[in-house]
Amino acid sequence: MKKRLNQWKKSPAFSGMILFLGALVVYFLVQYLQAPESFWSVKTYRNFMSLFKSFSPLILVTMGQALLMLMGIIDISIGMQMSFANVLAAMLPQLLGIPVPLAWLIALAATVLLAAVNGMVVSYLRIPPLLAGFAMISVVKGLNLLIAPKSGGTVPMIANQVFDSMIFGVIPFSVILLAVLYGAWVYLAKTPLMKSVYAVGGNERNAYATGINTTAVKVKMYLLAGVLTGLAGLCYTAAYTTGNPITGEIYGLQSISACILGGIALAGGWGNMICALYGVGFQILIQTTVPKIFAMISKTTGVNYNTYWHNLFSDSIILLGLVLTIFAVKAQRSSLLTGLQKQVKGGAAHGQ
């Protein structure tokens, strides 16, 4: 048991799991303090499950960002690409009279194509991902505003009803979708492609020297990230029944911070998808809980606190979590490297 615990402490997801569990305890504690008489009712469960519907676009964008960050690539335009899918899905039926299902397929395909273009710019033209991301934000924002100068579009209510539904009256549709996509990650993690991804993230030059086509690996991961980003845009469309040309811009930075919070190394080569889920879970719970805490304080003291105070405290907590996670990841990697060096020295001594 102790050995397994020590192994888990060395896992990339350990620091993210601690942050997530801590935030989860605080979330339910605040829920209890707000309404102790109804805490053990179905209402508490439904309130918690509703977070998946509201934040599933951010969760999916974070999953896409994680695939890139494992290679040491940061795409700050990924949130704007999500808005691109959202705008196309909402506006194509209104502007061109295209059937809604076909419009959604076009939106998904167009977002994947956009991600592929971004990947080729980074991989073949050797433009730094950060600069490519800045340029892509401007390009995609311009496209979005040309298609939809303001929020609107045509989204059938059945889409919202399906997305808001509870399977068997217990499990939200969004949870099923996320579980299926995580299952796809579990399969992907066992493929040679992911071994190449970790190799590229660890040291791209060494990966290339061993025969890995690093350019192809990058483009493939951009394509997969594009699929997740497109699905995020469709989820946003179904959840909020509108097309918003700029709402996803902040998702780019939020997804990066969520991945780091979960334990994915900024330089690449360290982490996995569960890290991203822990990180985004922590972020969501903090952003949800802090306003509730201020509401309780206001009720007690009679002093009203605006959203600036909410943002200040929630962002400060997230910043603290980022700092702690970065130090934890560095310590984990140093410990792992020291252990490998000892094994190598021990093997060499044994051979002599």
Secondary structure, 3 states (H helix, E strand, C coil): CHHHHHHHHCCCCHHHHHHHHHHHHHHHHHHHHHCHHHCCCHHHHHHHHHHHHHHHHHHHHHHHHHHHHCCCCCCCCHHHHHHHHHHHHHHHHHHHCCCHHHHHHHHHHHHHHHHHHHHHHHHCCCCCHHHHHHHHHHHHHHHHHHHCCCCECCCCHHHHHHHCCEECCCEEHHHHHHHHHHHHHHHHCCCHHHHHHHHHHHCHHHHHHCCCCHHHHHHHHHHHHHHHHHHHHHHHHHHHCCECCCCCHHHHHHHHHHHHHHCCCCCCCCCCHHHHHHHHHHHHHHHHHHHHHHHHHHHHHCCCCCHHHHHHHHHHHHHHHHHHHHHHHHHHHHHHHHHHHHHHHHHHHHHC
